[in-house]
């Protein structure tokens, strides 16, 4: 019998396309030998195909309680046609008269099988990590014990590896506050590997950050710091990173039509700023925008690197997911208080952003080295430069359009973590802090 193959295409290829995915995101095209099919099951409105030996790793060293899930693909079909679709797949596998390739294509909306919907939807997952059979979550254990090591845990968040512990980590639950109203912040230590070098210097900070207890007012299950437009925190020493990095924040912005999400971090000069800044007038003013990622690094003097996160009527071709933020209308089904963003700059200078669900919601392509070398810092949208942080809650001493709202957690890892770990951290942070 001739060899048979399955070809699944979920989306057009993009710079975010990957060869494996824990949850299917980024896995744009997947082809596999039909000989690898293990079994096929039906769900309402679709079928699920499972494949053996279709993961990046051929040899596994698992600990007790772990298993590798089979690679699986979900294909939608007409309601009531699920069993017919399974039978058609089986006929394809067993007949020498059928074509060598069975194709399911979400892009061209095509399939050779009549049972498949006109609007084809395909989703595939190829695991690179085993799962814990108790929690059903991906396991990132590094030792041979069933209980994960705690050396990578910082303030209740497991950063997976001790090498990925943050250099900066501020958790406002761990801050010290005055005992009486207005409960002003009096000390905030850095819990990251940078230690006291990057503690908050309250004497140099501007204004007073006050304590807001956990509850519906903040949207957090832990204490947060309340920031007004006219105040911000200063680090004891400047934090700098010229290479790849991962920055994370758990926040609840208090927005207005003219200032959706002001600068949350930045340098004294105002050249470094983020993360929703679309325009700056140095040193002390900026304009922000809803559903926008806008970041710039030290030595860059033009407009920030910008990406919209909401597609509107457009379809994103960069592998990202539509995301509108912030949504502050309590009657809106997407109303949210606890926001989480994971912002990464990778080795190629690309900026990738994940939200609280782990979805990738923004992608900004790294600057062409030949362009940035001759731009003298004036190239619009340049992603290069040194991540320089002197201030939390502002950039350039901005006290008119800076961040206003509640901040529960802020940190920086000195390298860009993988997409799987970024998703994991985003979900951990959201589940830890959401009220």
N, C-alpha and C positions, 0 to 999 in steps of 0.2 A: 504493500500500500504506500502511496506517495505521502511525503511529509506534509503536514497541515500546520497552519499558523493562524493566530489571532492578531489583529492590529487594531488598537484602540487609540483614537485621537480625541482628547478632551478639549484642547484649545490650541491656538497658534503658538508657536515657539516664541519665547521672549528671553531676556537676560536673566529672568528669575526662574526659568525652566530648570528642572533638576532631574537626576536619574533615579532618585528614590524619594519617598515622602511618607512620613508616619501617618498623615491624615489625608493625603491626596493632593494637597495644594502644591502647585509647581510641577507636578508630574503631567506634562503636556501630552506626551506620546509614549505608548507602551506596546511593544510587540513581544510575543511569546510563542514558543512551540506548543502546538495542541497536545503533544505528548506529555506536557507538564500539568495538564488539567487534573486536579484531584477529584473535585466534585462540583456540582452546581445545584443551587437551591433557589426557591422562589420566595419573593416577598410581594406584598401588594403593589402592583404597578411596576414590577421589575424582577430581574433575576440577579443572583450573585454567583460569580464564578471564582473558584479557588484554585490556585496553582502551586505545585511543589517546586522546590529548587529554583525559585525565581526572585531571590534576594541578592544583594551585593556580596554577601559573605557565604562561603561554602563550608566553613568550619566554625563552629560555635563552642564557646566555653561558658555554659550557663551555670548559675548558682541555683540552690534549692528555691523552688517557688517561681522560677522563671520559665517562660516558653517563648519561642518565636512564632508569631502569627503567620499563617500562610499569606502570600500575596493574593489580593482579591480585587475583583472588578465588578462594579454594579452597572447594569444596563437597564434603562427604563423600557417598558413596553406598554401596550394597551392593556387597561384593566381587563381581567378575565382571560388574557392571552398568555399568562405566565407559563403555564404548563406547555402550551403550544410552542413557545419560544425555546424552552428546554428541549423539547422533542426535535425542533429544527436544528439546534446545535448538535445534538447527538447524531442526527442524520448526516450533518456535515462531517462529523468526525469519522463516521463509519462508511461513507460512500467514496468510491474511487471516481465517481462522475462529478463530484462537487469541486469547485475551484480550490486552489491550494491555500488561499488566504480568505479568511472571513474578517470583514472590516466593519467597525462601528465608528462613526465619525460625527462628533458633535459640531465640528466646524462647518463641514459641507452638508450637515444634516442628512446623512445617508447611511443606509445599511442594505445588505442584500436580503434581509429577512423581512417579510411582510408584517410580522408581529411587532417589530420595533416601531415606536412612535415616529411620526413625521418629524417631530422635534426631539432629536436624539440627545440624551443626557448620559454621559459616561463618567464614572469616577473610579479611580484605581488607587490602591495604597501598596507601596513596596516598603517593608519595614527595614530599618537599619538598627533598631534597638529591640530587645525582647520586651515582653510585658510582664508585670507582676500579676500572677494569676488571681491574687486576692483583690487588689485595687483596680485591676484592668488598665492601669496606666503604664506608659513606657518606663522601663527600668534603666537607670544610668549607673547602677552599682559598679564600683571599681574594685571591690574586694570579694572574697569568697564567702562572706557571711550573708545570710538572708537579710539581716538588718543593715540598712545602708549606713555607711560611715557618716558621722556628723561633723567632720572636720571642714566640710564645705558649706556648712549652715551659718548664715549671718542673720541675726534678728528674724528667725523663723522662716527664712527663705533658703532653700537648698540650691546652691549654685553649681551643683553636680560634681565639680572638681575643685580641689584646693587651688589649682592654677587659675581658676575662673572667679575666685573671690574678688569682690570689688576693691579698688583702691580707695574710693570714696563711698561711704554709705551713711546717710543721715536718716534716722528714723525719729520722728518727732515724739513718738511714744516714750522714747528713751531720754528726752530732754528734761531739763530741770526748770521749774516755773515758780514764780512767786505764789505764796500760799493764799493770797487774797486777791480779789478782783482788781484789775483786769487780767490777772494770772499771766504776767509777762514772762517770756522766755529769758532765763538767766544763764543757761549753759546748754550747749549741744555738741557732744563729742562725735568724732568720726569713728564709726564702727568698722571701717574698711582697713585694708592692709597698710594704707598710708599712715595710719595711726594719728597721733596728736598733731602731726605736721599740718593736717588739714582740718583740725577742729574749727568750729565757728568762733570768730572773734567778735563777741558782742559789743566790746568797747568801740570797735570801728564800724559796726553795723549802723544803718540809718533807720531811725524809728524803732518801734517795739513790735515784735511778733508775739501774739498772744495765743494762749492755749484754748483749743476747742475740744471738748470731750467727745468721745465716740457717741454716735447717735444719728438721727435723721437730719439734723441741721447740717452736718458735714458730709453725711453719706458714707462714713467710715466706721469700722468696728474698733478702731484705735484712735488715740489722740492725734490731732493734726495741728499744724501751725497756721494761724490766720494772718494772711498778708493783705495789707492795703496798698494802694498805688504808690503811696509816699514812703514805703519802708522796704528794706531788703537786708539780707544777711551778708556778711563779709567773711571769707575764709582767712584763717591765720596766715597762710602762705598760698601763693598762686599755684593752682594745679595746671599742668601742661601735658599734652599728649599729641605728638606730631604724627602718629601712626594710626592704625586701626583702633576702634574703640566701640564699646557698647554703653549707652547711657539709658537710664530708666527713671521714670517718674510716676508717682501715684498722686493724683491731684483732683481737685474739684474747683473749676474756675467760676468766679462770679463775673458774668459777662455783661457787656452793654453793646449796643449797635456799633459804637465807634471803637470798641476795644474788646474783641472776642476773647483772645487769650494773649496777654502781653508777654514780653520776654521773661522766661522762667529762670534762665541762667545766662551768664556772660562774663566778659572781662571788664576791667576798669575802663579800658579804652572804648568799649562798645563795639569793637570789631568782631569779637566772638559774640554770637547771640543766637538764641533759639527758644522755642522750636516752631513758632507759628508766625515768625516775622517775615513780612513781604517787602518792606521798605524801611530804610533807616536814614535819619539825618543826624550824623554824629555830632556830639557824642551822646546826647541825652534824650533823643526822641525816636520813636519807631511806630510803624503802623502794622497791625496784625490783621489776620483774616480768618474767617471760619473755614473749617474743613481744609486746612492748609498746613503743610509742613514747610517751614522756612528756616534754614540754618546757615550760619556763616562762621568762619574760623579766623583766627588772628592773622593779620597781614593782608586781609582781603577787604577791599574798600568799596566794591560795587554792591549791587543788589544780592541778597542771599540766594542760595540754591533752593529752589521752590518746587513743590509738587502738590497739586490738588489731590484730596482723598475722596472726593465725591465725583462720581462719573456723570451725574445728571442724565441727560439723554444720550451721552456718549458711552462707548464701550471701551474699557481699558484694554490696551494691547500689551501692557508691560507685566502682566501676571498678578496685578494687585486686585484687591477687593474693594468695592464701593463702601465708603464709610463717611457718615456725616457727624461732625462734632464741632462744638459741644451742642447737645440737644437739651435745652433747659425748660421746655414747655412740659409741665407735669401731665398734660393730657395727651402728649405725643407717645405712641407705643414704644418709641426708641429713647424715651427720657432716661437720662443717666446722671448719676452724681459721681460715682467712683470711676475716674478715668485712669487708664494705664497706657503708657506708650514706651516701647522699647526702640531706641534709635541706634542703628549700627552704621559705622563707616568701615567698609571692608578694605582689604589690601589694595584693591583697585580704585579706591576712592568713592565707590558707590555708596549712596545713603539708602538704607532699607529700614522701614518702620513697621512694627507690629503693634496691633492694638490689644485690648484686654482679652479678646477671644483667641489671640494668637495669629489672627489673619494678618497678612501683609497688606498694608493699606497705602503705602507710598514707596516709590522707587525713584531715585535721582541718579542718573548715570554719572560716574566719575569723570572728572575733567581730563581731556586729552593732554598728556604731558607736554606735547609740543606747543600747545596753546598757553598753558599756565606758565611755562618757562619764560615767555616773552611778554606776559601781560602786566608784570609789575604790580600784581594785586588788583588790577582794575577790571578783570574779566567777570562779567555778570554770571551768577550761578556757579561760581567756582566752589568745588567741594573740598579742595585741598586746604592746607594751612594747619596751624596748631590749635587744637582744642584747648582754649585757655579759660579757666574758670576762676574768677575772683569773687563773684557775687551770685547769690541765690535769691531769686525773686526780682531780678532786674538785670540790666546790662548797660554799662556806661553811666551808671548813676542815675538812670531814668526814674523819675518820680512822678511822671505825668501819664504814661501809657504802659507801665510795666505790669507784671503779673498781679492780679487781684484774685484772691480765693484762698483755698485751703490746700496745704501740702502735707502729705502723710509720709512720703518716702522719696528720696532722691539719691542716685548713685551712679558711679562710672566704673566700668570694667576696662582694664587696659588693653583689651583686644576685642575683635569682633567675634562673638560667639556664633555657632552654627544656627541655621534656621530652626532646627528641632529644639535646640536649647533656648533660643529666643522665645519660641512659642511656649515652651515649658515655663520659663520665668514669668512671662506675661500672665499666664493662667494662675500660677502660684500667687503672684502679687494681687491679682484681682480677687481670688478666692479668700485671701488672707484679710483684705481690707474692706471689701464691699459690705455694706450694712444690710 
